[in-house]
Amino acid sequence: MKVVLIGITGRVGSRLANGLRAREHIITGIALDIPRDVPAGLMVLAADAARPDILAPCLADHDAVICTSRSRVGY
């Protein structure tokens, strides 16, 4: 299954990504910043989940979207 994982660099997102990869799912990670240590075979895109105009194209051609990011309200 092709999965978009929003918040892939966080504590929950990174653990969930490991579990999904172990089950051979294809993951596209979404993060505010692309980390330096992206595992081989994993695509991470820099996008703001609060901006639907930027996020929508990242979701195309995927079977599922999982969001593990926290709200930035008040930051």
Biopython code that builds the backbone (N, CA, C, O; Angstrom):
import numpy as np
from Bio.PDB.StructureBuilder import StructureBuilder

atoms = [
    (1, "MET", "N", (0.842, -1.167, 0.000)),
    (1, "MET", "CA", (0.000, 0.000, 0.000)),
    (1, "MET", "C", (0.897, 1.242, 0.000)),
    (1, "MET", "O", (1.943, 1.259, 0.649)),
    (2, "LYS", "N", (0.488, 2.256, -0.716)),
    (2, "LYS", "CA", (1.226, 3.525, -0.745)),
    (2, "LYS", "C", (0.619, 4.455, 0.310)),
    (2, "LYS", "O", (-0.560, 4.805, 0.248)),
    (3, "VAL", "N", (1.445, 4.840, 1.269)),
    (3, "VAL", "CA", (0.984, 5.599, 2.428)),
    (3, "VAL", "C", (1.714, 6.926, 2.526)),
    (3, "VAL", "O", (2.935, 6.981, 2.375)),
    (4, "VAL", "N", (0.968, 7.996, 2.780)),
    (4, "VAL", "CA", (1.557, 9.284, 3.133)),
    (4, "VAL", "C", (1.535, 9.371, 4.648)),
    (4, "VAL", "O", (0.500, 9.152, 5.277)),
    (5, "LEU", "N", (2.675, 9.691, 5.228)),
    (5, "LEU", "CA", (2.789, 9.801, 6.682)),
    (5, "LEU", "C", (3.198, 11.227, 7.032)),
    (5, "LEU", "O", (4.354, 11.615, 6.865)),
    (6, "ILE", "N", (2.232, 11.997, 7.517)),
    (6, "ILE", "CA", (2.479, 13.383, 7.908)),
    (6, "ILE", "C", (3.017, 13.375, 9.342)),
    (6, "ILE", "O", (2.414, 12.785, 10.238)),
    (7, "GLY", "N", (4.140, 14.028, 9.540)),
    (7, "GLY", "CA", (4.771, 14.032, 10.858)),
    (7, "GLY", "C", (5.768, 12.901, 11.021)),
    (7, "GLY", "O", (5.961, 12.400, 12.129)),
    (8, "ILE", "N", (6.394, 12.497, 9.947)),
    (8, "ILE", "CA", (7.283, 11.332, 9.953)),
    (8, "ILE", "C", (8.519, 11.524, 10.836)),
    (8, "ILE", "O", (9.108, 10.538, 11.278)),
    (9, "THR", "N", (8.920, 12.758, 11.099)),
    (9, "THR", "CA", (10.140, 12.974, 11.884)),
    (9, "THR", "C", (9.887, 13.001, 13.390)),
    (9, "THR", "O", (10.835, 13.065, 14.174)),
    (10, "GLY", "N", (8.640, 12.954, 13.796)),
    (10, "GLY", "CA", (8.322, 12.972, 15.225)),
    (10, "GLY", "C", (8.469, 11.602, 15.864)),
    (10, "GLY", "O", (8.759, 10.613, 15.191)),
    (11, "ARG", "N", (8.265, 11.560, 17.162)),
    (11, "ARG", "CA", (8.411, 10.307, 17.921)),
    (11, "ARG", "C", (7.453, 9.231, 17.425)),
    (11, "ARG", "O", (7.873, 8.105, 17.159)),
    (12, "VAL", "N", (6.182, 9.564, 17.299)),
    (12, "VAL", "CA", (5.189, 8.588, 16.851)),
    (12, "VAL", "C", (5.363, 8.288, 15.366)),
    (12, "VAL", "O", (5.340, 7.126, 14.959)),
    (13, "GLY", "N", (5.538, 9.330, 14.557)),
    (13, "GLY", "CA", (5.659, 9.153, 13.114)),
    (13, "GLY", "C", (6.837, 8.291, 12.710)),
    (13, "GLY", "O", (6.716, 7.447, 11.822)),
    (14, "SER", "N", (7.982, 8.495, 13.357)),
    (14, "SER", "CA", (9.164, 7.710, 12.997)),
    (14, "SER", "C", (8.993, 6.236, 13.370)),
    (14, "SER", "O", (9.435, 5.355, 12.632)),
    (15, "ARG", "N", (8.364, 5.970, 14.490)),
    (15, "ARG", "CA", (8.128, 4.568, 14.886)),
    (15, "ARG", "C", (7.098, 3.908, 13.978)),
    (15, "ARG", "O", (7.234, 2.743, 13.605)),
    (16, "LEU", "N", (6.076, 4.667, 13.632)),
    (16, "LEU", "CA", (5.068, 4.135, 12.725)),
    (16, "LEU", "C", (5.681, 3.848, 11.347)),
    (16, "LEU", "O", (5.359, 2.839, 10.719)),
    (17, "ALA", "N", (6.554, 4.730, 10.887)),
    (17, "ALA", "CA", (7.234, 4.514, 9.604)),
    (17, "ALA", "C", (8.037, 3.219, 9.626)),
    (17, "ALA", "O", (8.019, 2.463, 8.655)),
    (18, "ASN", "N", (8.735, 2.959, 10.717)),
    (18, "ASN", "CA", (9.502, 1.710, 10.823)),
    (18, "ASN", "C", (8.594, 0.491, 10.717)),
    (18, "ASN", "O", (8.930, -0.480, 10.039)),
    (19, "GLY", "N", (7.450, 0.540, 11.382)),
    (19, "GLY", "CA", (6.505, -0.568, 11.328)),
    (19, "GLY", "C", (5.916, -0.764, 9.946)),
    (19, "GLY", "O", (5.764, -1.896, 9.485)),
    (20, "LEU", "N", (5.582, 0.335, 9.281)),
    (20, "LEU", "CA", (5.031, 0.241, 7.932)),
    (20, "LEU", "C", (6.070, -0.292, 6.946)),
    (20, "LEU", "O", (5.748, -1.108, 6.082)),
    (21, "ARG", "N", (7.303, 0.165, 7.076)),
    (21, "ARG", "CA", (8.370, -0.317, 6.191)),
    (21, "ARG", "C", (8.624, -1.807, 6.406)),
    (21, "ARG", "O", (8.893, -2.537, 5.452)),
    (22, "ALA", "N", (8.538, -2.259, 7.657)),
    (22, "ALA", "CA", (8.733, -3.683, 7.951)),
    (22, "ALA", "C", (7.663, -4.535, 7.271)),
    (22, "ALA", "O", (7.889, -5.705, 6.963)),
    (23, "ARG", "N", (6.503, -3.936, 7.042)),
    (23, "ARG", "CA", (5.408, -4.636, 6.367)),
    (23, "ARG", "C", (5.403, -4.347, 4.863)),
    (23, "ARG", "O", (4.438, -4.655, 4.163)),
    (24, "GLU", "N", (6.490, -3.754, 4.383)),
    (24, "GLU", "CA", (6.742, -3.507, 2.972)),
    (24, "GLU", "C", (5.771, -2.534, 2.308)),
    (24, "GLU", "O", (5.503, -2.640, 1.111)),
    (25, "HIS", "N", (5.242, -1.585, 3.088)),
    (25, "HIS", "CA", (4.435, -0.517, 2.511)),
    (25, "HIS", "C", (5.381, 0.533, 1.925)),
    (25, "HIS", "O", (6.515, 0.682, 2.381)),
    (26, "ILE", "N", (4.913, 1.243, 0.933)),
    (26, "ILE", "CA", (5.674, 2.330, 0.321)),
    (26, "ILE", "C", (5.244, 3.614, 1.015)),
    (26, "ILE", "O", (4.066, 3.971, 1.008)),
    (27, "ILE", "N", (6.204, 4.302, 1.611)),
    (27, "ILE", "CA", (5.893, 5.466, 2.440)),
    (27, "ILE", "C", (6.456, 6.732, 1.816)),
    (27, "ILE", "O", (7.602, 6.774, 1.369)),
    (28, "THR", "N", (5.620, 7.760, 1.799)),
    (28, "THR", "CA", (6.062, 9.111, 1.488)),
    (28, "THR", "C", (5.876, 9.906, 2.771)),
    (28, "THR", "O", (4.751, 10.096, 3.233)),
    (29, "GLY", "N", (6.961, 10.360, 3.334)),
    (29, "GLY", "CA", (6.892, 11.128, 4.573)),
    (29, "GLY", "C", (6.743, 12.610, 4.285)),
    (29, "GLY", "O", (7.287, 13.124, 3.307)),
    (30, "ILE", "N", (6.000, 13.292, 5.145)),
    (30, "ILE", "CA", (5.833, 14.734, 5.053)),
    (30, "ILE", "C", (6.345, 15.332, 6.357)),
    (30, "ILE", "O", (5.947, 14.916, 7.445)),
    (31, "ALA", "N", (7.235, 16.315, 6.232)),
    (31, "ALA", "CA", (7.793, 16.987, 7.399)),
    (31, "ALA", "C", (8.025, 18.447, 7.046)),
    (31, "ALA", "O", (8.125, 18.799, 5.870)),
    (32, "LEU", "N", (8.111, 19.292, 8.056)),
    (32, "LEU", "CA", (8.408, 20.700, 7.790)),
    (32, "LEU", "C", (9.802, 20.850, 7.188)),
    (32, "LEU", "O", (10.023, 21.683, 6.308)),
    (33, "ASP", "N", (10.728, 20.044, 7.667)),
    (33, "ASP", "CA", (12.103, 20.059, 7.162)),
    (33, "ASP", "C", (12.519, 18.629, 6.870)),
    (33, "ASP", "O", (12.143, 17.709, 7.596)),
    (34, "ILE", "N", (13.288, 18.440, 5.818)),
    (34, "ILE", "CA", (13.768, 17.103, 5.486)),
    (34, "ILE", "C", (14.971, 16.786, 6.374)),
    (34, "ILE", "O", (15.948, 17.534, 6.395)),
    (35, "PRO", "N", (14.895, 15.665, 7.113)),
    (35, "PRO", "CA", (16.021, 15.300, 7.981)),
    (35, "PRO", "C", (17.244, 14.866, 7.180)),
    (35, "PRO", "O", (17.125, 14.452, 6.027)),
    (36, "ARG", "N", (18.401, 14.962, 7.790)),
    (36, "ARG", "CA", (19.651, 14.565, 7.118)),
    (36, "ARG", "C", (19.772, 13.055, 6.957)),
    (36, "ARG", "O", (20.366, 12.575, 5.991)),
    (37, "ASP", "N", (19.220, 12.323, 7.883)),
    (37, "ASP", "CA", (19.406, 10.863, 7.926)),
    (37, "ASP", "C", (18.164, 10.105, 7.449)),
    (37, "ASP", "O", (17.614, 9.282, 8.181)),
    (38, "VAL", "N", (17.732, 10.384, 6.235)),
    (38, "VAL", "CA", (16.587, 9.680, 5.669)),
    (38, "VAL", "C", (17.032, 8.281, 5.253)),
    (38, "VAL", "O", (17.978, 8.139, 4.478)),
    (39, "PRO", "N", (16.354, 7.236, 5.763)),
    (39, "PRO", "CA", (16.733, 5.869, 5.384)),
    (39, "PRO", "C", (16.595, 5.639, 3.885)),
    (39, "PRO", "O", (15.739, 6.237, 3.233)),
    (40, "ALA", "N", (17.429, 4.782, 3.352)),
    (40, "ALA", "CA", (17.378, 4.440, 1.928)),
    (40, "ALA", "C", (16.000, 3.888, 1.585)),
    (40, "ALA", "O", (15.429, 3.104, 2.343)),
    (41, "GLY", "N", (15.479, 4.298, 0.452)),
    (41, "GLY", "CA", (14.184, 3.806, 0.005)),
    (41, "GLY", "C", (12.995, 4.555, 0.569)),
    (41, "GLY", "O", (11.851, 4.208, 0.276)),
    (42, "LEU", "N", (13.244, 5.569, 1.367)),
    (42, "LEU", "CA", (12.162, 6.352, 1.964)),
    (42, "LEU", "C", (12.201, 7.758, 1.388)),
    (42, "LEU", "O", (13.246, 8.410, 1.400)),
    (43, "MET", "N", (11.069, 8.224, 0.886)),
    (43, "MET", "CA", (10.994, 9.578, 0.349)),
    (43, "MET", "C", (10.356, 10.491, 1.389)),
    (43, "MET", "O", (9.286, 10.190, 1.918)),
    (44, "VAL", "N", (11.020, 11.606, 1.676)),
    (44, "VAL", "CA", (10.479, 12.594, 2.599)),
    (44, "VAL", "C", (10.395, 13.926, 1.863)),
    (44, "VAL", "O", (11.373, 14.394, 1.281)),
    (45, "LEU", "N", (9.217, 14.522, 1.900)),
    (45, "LEU", "CA", (8.977, 15.809, 1.259)),
    (45, "LEU", "C", (8.818, 16.889, 2.322)),
    (45, "LEU", "O", (8.246, 16.638, 3.383)),
    (46, "ALA", "N", (9.313, 18.067, 2.046)),
    (46, "ALA", "CA", (9.127, 19.201, 2.949)),
    (46, "ALA", "C", (7.825, 19.893, 2.568)),
    (46, "ALA", "O", (7.691, 20.408, 1.458)),
    (47, "ALA", "N", (6.874, 19.904, 3.484)),
    (47, "ALA", "CA", (5.593, 20.558, 3.246)),
    (47, "ALA", "C", (4.961, 20.895, 4.590)),
    (47, "ALA", "O", (5.194, 20.213, 5.588)),
    (48, "ASP", "N", (4.170, 21.940, 4.606)),
    (48, "ASP", "CA", (3.461, 22.366, 5.803)),
    (48, "ASP", "C", (2.056, 21.762, 5.760)),
    (48, "ASP", "O", (1.264, 22.091, 4.876)),
    (49, "ALA", "N", (1.750, 20.891, 6.704)),
    (49, "ALA", "CA", (0.449, 20.216, 6.741)),
    (49, "ALA", "C", (-0.700, 21.197, 6.970)),
    (49, "ALA", "O", (-1.858, 20.856, 6.728)),
    (50, "ALA", "N", (-0.400, 22.389, 7.426)),
    (50, "ALA", "CA", (-1.428, 23.403, 7.643)),
    (50, "ALA", "C", (-1.757, 24.165, 6.361)),
    (50, "ALA", "O", (-2.628, 25.036, 6.365)),
    (51, "ARG", "N", (-1.071, 23.847, 5.269)),
    (51, "ARG", "CA", (-1.287, 24.531, 3.990)),
    (51, "ARG", "C", (-1.843, 23.534, 2.971)),
    (51, "ARG", "O", (-1.072, 22.861, 2.287)),
    (52, "PRO", "N", (-3.163, 23.431, 2.864)),
    (52, "PRO", "CA", (-3.764, 22.464, 1.937)),
    (52, "PRO", "C", (-3.314, 22.651, 0.487)),
    (52, "PRO", "O", (-3.213, 21.674, -0.255)),
    (53, "ASP", "N", (-3.045, 23.874, 0.082)),
    (53, "ASP", "CA", (-2.622, 24.115, -1.296)),
    (53, "ASP", "C", (-1.257, 23.492, -1.587)),
    (53, "ASP", "O", (-0.974, 23.111, -2.723)),
    (54, "ILE", "N", (-0.429, 23.391, -0.580)),
    (54, "ILE", "CA", (0.886, 22.765, -0.733)),
    (54, "ILE", "C", (0.807, 21.258, -0.489)),
    (54, "ILE", "O", (1.483, 20.476, -1.158)),
    (55, "LEU", "N", (-0.017, 20.861, 0.466)),
    (55, "LEU", "CA", (-0.108, 19.454, 0.867)),
    (55, "LEU", "C", (-0.839, 18.594, -0.164)),
    (55, "LEU", "O", (-0.449, 17.448, -0.389)),
    (56, "ALA", "N", (-1.874, 19.114, -0.784)),
    (56, "ALA", "CA", (-2.720, 18.315, -1.690)),
    (56, "ALA", "C", (-1.945, 17.590, -2.789)),
    (56, "ALA", "O", (-2.198, 16.406, -3.014)),
    (57, "PRO", "N", (-1.014, 18.244, -3.482)),
    (57, "PRO", "CA", (-0.276, 17.511, -4.522)),
    (57, "PRO", "C", (0.569, 16.354, -3.971)),
    (57, "PRO", "O", (0.845, 15.393, -4.689)),
    (58, "CYS", "N", (0.972, 16.445, -2.718)),
    (58, "CYS", "CA", (1.779, 15.380, -2.100)),
    (58, "CYS", "C", (0.955, 14.121, -1.833)),
    (58, "CYS", "O", (1.508, 13.035, -1.663)),
    (59, "LEU", "N", (-0.362, 14.273, -1.797)),
    (59, "LEU", "CA", (-1.242, 13.156, -1.452)),
    (59, "LEU", "C", (-1.699, 12.355, -2.666)),
    (59, "LEU", "O", (-2.247, 11.262, -2.520)),
    (60, "ALA", "N", (-1.480, 12.886, -3.844)),
    (60, "ALA", "CA", (-1.950, 12.215, -5.062)),
    (60, "ALA", "C", (-1.321, 10.833, -5.214)),
    (60, "ALA", "O", (-0.162, 10.620, -4.859)),
    (61, "ASP", "N", (-2.093, 9.915, -5.738)),
    (61, "ASP", "CA", (-1.629, 8.548, -6.046)),
    (61, "ASP", "C", (-1.229, 7.737, -4.821)),
    (61, "ASP", "O", (-0.389, 6.844, -4.929)),
    (62, "HIS", "N", (-1.804, 8.022, -3.671)),
    (62, "HIS", "CA", (-1.555, 7.229, -2.464)),
    (62, "HIS", "C", (-2.857, 6.566, -2.019)),
    (62, "HIS", "O", (-3.947, 7.054, -2.319)),
    (63, "ASP", "N", (-2.731, 5.456, -1.306)),
    (63, "ASP", "CA", (-3.898, 4.707, -0.847)),
    (63, "ASP", "C", (-4.399, 5.164, 0.521)),
    (63, "ASP", "O", (-5.581, 5.020, 0.835)),
    (64, "ALA", "N", (-3.500, 5.712, 1.328)),
    (64, "ALA", "CA", (-3.872, 6.105, 2.691)),
    (64, "ALA", "C", (-3.040, 7.295, 3.144)),
    (64, "ALA", "O", (-1.920, 7.506, 2.680)),
    (65, "VAL", "N", (-3.615, 8.066, 4.060)),
    (65, "VAL", "CA", (-2.909, 9.195, 4.675)),
    (65, "VAL", "C", (-3.015, 9.032, 6.183)),
    (65, "VAL", "O", (-4.106, 8.849, 6.724)),
    (66, "ILE", "N", (-1.873, 9.099, 6.857)),
    (66, "ILE", "CA", (-1.836, 9.028, 8.315)),
    (66, "ILE", "C", (-1.186, 10.309, 8.816)),
    (66, "ILE", "O", (-0.122, 10.699, 8.335)),
    (67, "CYS", "N", (-1.817, 10.958, 9.771)),
    (67, "CYS", "CA", (-1.281, 12.189, 10.317)),
    (67, "CYS", "C", (-0.904, 11.990, 11.788)),
    (67, "CYS", "O", (-1.756, 11.691, 12.625)),
    (68, "THR", "N", (0.381, 12.160, 12.083)),
    (68, "THR", "CA", (0.854, 12.036, 13.466)),
    (68, "THR", "C", (1.397, 13.362, 13.981)),
    (68, "THR", "O", (1.975, 13.422, 15.066)),
    (69, "SER", "N", (1.211, 14.423, 13.203)),
    (69, "SER", "CA", (1.763, 15.714, 13.625)),
    (69, "SER", "C", (0.877, 16.344, 14.678)),
    (69, "SER", "O", (-0.329, 16.099, 14.732)),
    (70, "ARG", "N", (1.488, 17.149, 15.502)),
    (70, "ARG", "CA", (0.732, 17.839, 16.542)),
    (70, "ARG", "C", (0.259, 19.183, 16.013)),
    (70, "ARG", "O", (0.773, 19.696, 15.019)),
    (71, "SER", "N", (-0.713, 19.734, 16.687)),
    (71, "SER", "CA", (-1.225, 21.043, 16.321)),
    (71, "SER", "C", (-0.197, 22.105, 16.669)),
    (71, "SER", "O", (0.463, 22.021, 17.705)),
    (72, "ARG", "N", (-0.062, 23.093, 15.815)),
    (72, "ARG", "CA", (0.867, 24.177, 16.090)),
    (72, "ARG", "C", (0.135, 25.414, 16.585)),
    (72, "ARG", "O", (0.717, 26.498, 16.621)),
    (73, "VAL", "N", (-1.113, 25.275, 16.962)),
    (73, "VAL", "CA", (-1.877, 26.414, 17.458)),
    (73, "VAL", "C", (-1.229, 26.930, 18.751)),
    (73, "VAL", "O", (-0.952, 26.158, 19.669)),
    (74, "GLY", "N", (-0.999, 28.207, 18.803)),
    (74, "GLY", "CA", (-0.404, 28.792, 19.999)),
    (74, "GLY", "C", (1.112, 28.823, 19.992)),
    (74, "GLY", "O", (1.720, 29.308, 20.947)),
    (75, "TYR", "N", (1.739, 28.318, 18.940)),
    (75, "TYR", "CA", (3.206, 28.326, 18.877)),
    (75, "TYR", "C", (3.687, 29.565, 18.208)),
    (75, "TYR", "O", (4.894, 29.758, 18.059)),
]
sb = StructureBuilder()
sb.init_structure("model")
sb.init_model(0)
sb.init_chain("A")
sb.init_seg("    ")
for serial, (resi, resn, name, xyz) in enumerate(atoms, 1):
    if name == "N":
        sb.init_residue(resn, " ", resi, " ")
    sb.init_atom(name, np.array(xyz, "f"), 0.0, 1.0, " ", f" {name:<3s}", serial, name[0])
structure = sb.get_structure()
